Amino acid sequence: MRRSYSLSFKYKVIQRALEIQDLNKVARENRLNSRMIYRWIKEYKQGKYEVSSLI
């Protein structure tokens, strides 16, 4: 079964990854796959996540 993550959790992970520029470290900290974080960042930059819905 796939796990789903809240938009606020994704936003926190994205911000942390962009802040420290180390996807692998953020992935380890949150027990996530680094490819998933990469995809979330890509979607974030494409405007998929509205900031108002993430805060």
N, C-alpha and C positions, 0 to 999 in steps of 0.2 A: 504494500500500500504506500502510495506517495504521501509525503508529508507536505503540508502547505504552511506557508509562513505569512504572518501578518505584514501589511504594508509598512507599519511602523518599525517592525524588526528589520525588514529589508533596508529601509532607509538608514537605520542606525549602522547596519553592516556596511552599506555603500559609503556612508560618510567616513567611517573608520578606515576603510580600505583606501579611499581617496586621500585621507589625511596622512597616513603613514606609508602609502605607496608599496605595500607588501601584502598581496592577496593571500599568499600561503600562510602568513602569520595570522591574519584575520580569520582564515578558514580554520586553522587549528584552534584559535580562541573560541570559536563558535561551533566547532565540530561540524563544519560544512565542507563541501567539495569546492576547491578554488575555481573550477569551471563554472559552477553555479553563481558564485560571486561575480565573476567576469561577465556572465550573461546579465545579471541584475544591473551592473554598472552600464553595460551597453544599452539596455532598455531604458535606464534612467536618463542617459545622455540623449536618447532618441525622443524623450518626452513621454514615455509610457506611464510613468508615475507622476501624478499631479502633486505638487508640494503641499497644497492645502489639505489633501486627503492623507498625507503621510504624517502630519504633525499632530 
